[in-house]
Amino acid sequence: MMHENGNGSSEEKPAIRPAILADEWTLFYYSSCIRKILVGLTGSAYGAILVGPPGPAIETILYPSVDFIEHPEIKIRLFASKNRQLLFEKLLHNKPTLIHGFWPGDMKLLSFLSEKLEIPAVVTFFEPPRKRHLFSISKSAILAASSEPIYQSILSAAGKFKPRTICVPLGTFVEESQCCFDNLNQTTSIVVCEDLKNAHEYEPLLDAVRHLLAEGFEFSLALMGQGPAERAIRKQINNLGLTYVVALVPPLHPVRPIFRGMDIFIHLKDRRRCNLALMEAMSVGLAVAGCADSTTGLMQNEKTALLFDAMEEMSIYACLKQLLSKHELARTLAQNARQHLQTHYSVSQMVDGYIETYTTALKTQPPGQE
């Protein structure tokens, strides 16, 4: 998007150079999204600064032309104020034109930097916020909803935010071929990516797995995650005699290479936030089954996925039995999902959406001059 320069005689690109604030939570769940934004900005000849904690998560998304600023620099909470000042000084030197943060990250830090540097702010939402949360954000910030349901939730919580709320759906790269049952000579593999917080959430699934095995179906199930319920879930697996079929594995990043060797993805829980693992599974062509996804709307029953009641053993059993016994149905669902992503959730659409959002933010009055 172009705008007139001060002389009004020619057009030029706006000075887009965001400082992107990525905390550990955002990096854990949405690092691939941040990398796509960075790559897209570079491809559009814009600069960017990535701010966050050093480590493997940052290393997987850093792009050669992107500047990196470590934060917090001093790993002691008592030095929070000092860290904030150090970051401000580094950003002052690097000259970003706007600040981009992710809810529910450090909104106080975002507002502080926006006001001190006198540059606009953009906040991305991967989950529906509550009304009180919206009023804790800088009143000049532009809000970027990652899906239509999140966009509508912001308007429902506070309609006054509509003029500065933009919907920028998540984007992904869709594989040219799909993985679902592409090799009938190998054992069918099923994967679940969820936090292991409540053991009872896995009981219906494991009981359904036991019944499917008793009927002669052959497959393996990977529960990818970590959490306080890991020991209890292992005990369930042992008690049901499923140790030779079900494996608990830690979260792996990036997940896309792992999914390429799978057949079925199970969306076990509606997290009420954007599930990138679900999107990645669909993008490589896995057949998807699970509970409805109310945040992104990717799962359309019998079109892009099969829906089941995650707390009902027989519902899960019937759904998985269809996919395991009707490979063409599974492949059709996977193909429909890939086509849906190509049409509505491309990376180019997401990058264009953020460039438009940044341009809108830069046209707003600087926070320090309101």
N, C-alpha and C positions, 0 to 999 in steps of 0.2 A: 504494500500500500504506500502511495506516494503523497507528499504534501508540498505546498509551495514554500519556497524559501523566503527570507525576509524581504527580498527585492521584488518578489512576485513575478519574476521574469522566467524562471525555470523551476523544475521539480527535482527533488532529491529524496533519497531514502531517509527516514527518520533515524536519529542516532540511537539505535537499539543496541544496548550492551547491558544485559541484566546481570545482577549479582544473584545467583540462585542459592538460597539457603537450604541445605539438606541435612536434617538431623538423622540420628541413627535409625529411628522408626521408619522414616520415609525411605531411607536407603535400603532398609531390609525388605520392604514390601514393594517399593516403586522405583528401584534403581534403573530398571530397563526403560521406564517411561522418561526419566530424567535424561538418560543417555540419548534417546531418540530426539528429545528437544534440543540437546546440545549439538548433535550431528546435523539436525535440520537447520539450526541457526547458522552453523558454519557453512553449510551448503548454500544458504541464502546470503552469504557474505556479511554476516553479523558476528560480533564478538560476544563473549560470555565469560563470566567468572563463576566458578563453583566454590562454594563455601561449605565446609563440613569437616567431620572428624576423619583423620587418616586411617587407612586400613584397606582390606581386600574389597569391601563394598565400593569405596571410592575408586579404587584402581580399575574396577571393571567398567566404569562409566566415563572416566576421564578421556578426553579427546585431545590430540596433540596441540590444537590451536586454542584450547580452553585454559585460562589461567586458574590456578588452584590456590585457595587461601585456607590454611588449617584453622579450625575453630571447634572447640575451645583450645587455645594454645597451652594454657596451664590447666592440667587435669585435676583441679581441686575446686570444689563448689564454692569455697570461701572466696575464691578469686573470680567469681562471676562478673563482678563489676569491672575488674581489671581486664578480663578477656573481652568484654564488650567494647572497652575503650581501645584495646589493641586492634580489634577487628575494624572499628571505625577508622582508625588511622591508616590501616592497610587499604581499605576501600577508598579512602580519600585520595590515596596515591594512585590507585588503579582506575579511578574515575568511571564507575558504572553510571548508567543513565536511569536505572530503576532497580528496585528490589523485588525479587520473586521468592515467596515462601510457600509452604505447604501446611494446611491445617491438618492436625492440631499441633503444629510445631511451635516454636518460640515466637508467639505473636508480639510479645513485649519487645523482643529484640528487633523484629521486623519494623515495628512502629518507631522505635528509637532511631534506627538507621535511616529510615525514610525521612524523619523529621530533621535529624542532624545533617544529613547529606542534601536535604531539600530536593529529593527526587521521589517520584511516585512509587507506589507499591502494588503488587499483584499477589493475590492469595489463591492457590488452587485447593479445591475441596475434593477429596476422594470419598467422602461420606457426607450424609445430610447433617448439617449443623443445627443445633438448637438456637432458639431466638436469642438467649442470653450470650451465646458464643459470638454471634454476629456483632453485637454491640461492644465486644472487647477488641475488635479489629479497628485499625486506623480508619477514620471516617472518610478518608480520601482514597482508600484502596479499591482497586478493581477486583471483583470476585470472579474466579473462573471455575465453573462447575464441570466436573469430569463426565457427567452424563445428564440426560434430560430429567430423570427422576430427582437428581441432586439439585438441578436448576430450579425445578418446581418446588422443592422443599425449601429453598432459600426464599423464594417469593412468598410461599405460604407462611414462613416464619416471620417475615418482615417485608411487605410489598414495597416499602420505601427504597429497598436496595435494588429494585429492578433496573433503574437507569445505569447502574454500574455493575451489573451482573451479566456475564457472558457464558454461554455453554460451549465448552471445548471438549468434545468427546475424546476419550483415549484412542490412541492409534496403535496399530501393530502391523508387522510385515507378515503376509500370508504366504505359506510355502506353495511351490508350484505343484507338488504332489502330496497326497495325504498318507499318513502312517497307518491308519486304522485297518487292521487285517490285511496288510500288504504282503505279508509273508505267512502263509498258512502252515508252513512247516515248523514254525516256532510256537512255543507255548504262549497263549494269550496273556497279556500283562495289563493289569489294572492299577491305577494310581490315585491316591487321595492326598491332597496338600492342605493340611489344617493344623492349627495349633492344638497340642495335646493338653487341653485344659480340663475337660470333663470326660471321665471314662464312660459314663452312661450314654454319651452320645455315640459311642462306637459299638455298643451292645447289639442294636438291631442289625447293623451292617455285618458284624462278625457271625451272628446267628444265621443271616441270609447266606453268607459264604459257606457255612457248614452244610446247609441244605443243598446248595448248588453242587458242592463236592460229592455229597451223597448220591446225587442223580447222575454222576459220572462226568460232569464238566471239569475240564482241566485248565487251570489258570494260576497266575501268581498275583498277589496283591501287595502293593507297597504303600505303607502309611508314612508319608513324608511330613515330618514336623517334630516339634519339641515342646515340652511343657510339663507342669507338675503331675499330670495324670499318666505319664509314660510308664511308670512301674505298674500301675493298676491295669493299664491296657495290655501290657506284656503278660500279666497274670491271666487276664481274660483269654488271650490267645493260647496260652499254655493249657488252661482248663478245658478249652474247646478242642484241643488237639490240632491246632492250626499252625503250629510252628514251621511246618514244612512248606506252607503256602503263603503265610502272611509275614512280612518283614517290616520292622520299624526302622526308618532311616532318617538321619538328620536333614534339615532343610538344605537344599543344594541350589547354588546360584552360579550362573543363570540356569533356569529350569528347562529352557527350550531344547538344548541338546539331549537332556534326559528324556523328555517327552517324545523325541523322535523314535525312540525304541519301544514305545508303549502303544496300546490299542484303545483303551477306555479310560476316561477321566471321570471321577466321581466328585460332584459338587455336594459335599455332605452337609454344609451349613450355610445359611444365608447370613453373611457377616455384617450386612448393612453397611458395607463399604465396597468400593470397586475391587474386584478380585482379578488381579493380573494373571494369576496362575490359570484361571478359567479361560481368559482370553488367549493366553499362549497355547493352551491345550487345543483350543479350537483352531488357532492359526496354523498349527502343524498337521491338523487333520485327525484328531482323536475323536471318537464317538463320545458324547457327553451325556451323563445321566446324573440326576440329583434333585435337590429341592430347588424351588424357584429362586431366581436371583433378582431381588427387588431393586437393586441399585444400578445395574447397568442394563438390564432387560435383554441380555444376550440369549437367555434360555427360553425358547419358544417351543412349547410342548408338541412333539411329533413333527417338528419342522427343523429346528436346530439341535434339539435335545429331547430326551425322555425324562419326564418329571416323576418323582416319587416322594412319599412321605418319609422323611429321614428317621422318624421315630417308630415306624411300623415295619417290622421284619418282613412281612409278606409283600408289602408294597415294593421294598427294595429287591426282594427275591424275584418278583414277577418282572420287574424292569430289567434287571441284569440278565435274566434268563432270555428275554427277547434279544438283547444285544449279542449274547454268547451263542445263541442258536440261529440267529438270522443275520448273517454277516452283511448281506446286501442292504438290509435296513440300517445297520450301523454305519456303513459306508455312505449311504444316502444322507443320513443326518450329518455326518462329518462334512460332506461336500456342501450341503446347504449352509452349514455354519461358516465355512470358509468363504462362500460367496457373499454371505451377509456381512462378514468382516471387511471384505474387499470393497463393498459398496458404501458402508456407513462408518467404518473405523480404520481408515487408512492412515499411515503415518504422515503423508503429505497433507491430509486434511487437518490433522492435529497440529502440525507445525504451522500451517497457514493460520489456524485459529489462534495460536499463541502470538504470532507476529501481529495479527489484528488486535489481540488483547493488549500487547505491549504498546502498539501505536495509539490505541484508545487511552491507555494510562498516561502516555507522554503528552497527550493533549489536555490532560487535566491540570488544574493549577497546582504547582509544587506545594507540598505540605507546609513548608516554612513560610509560605507567602499567602495563606488563606486569610 
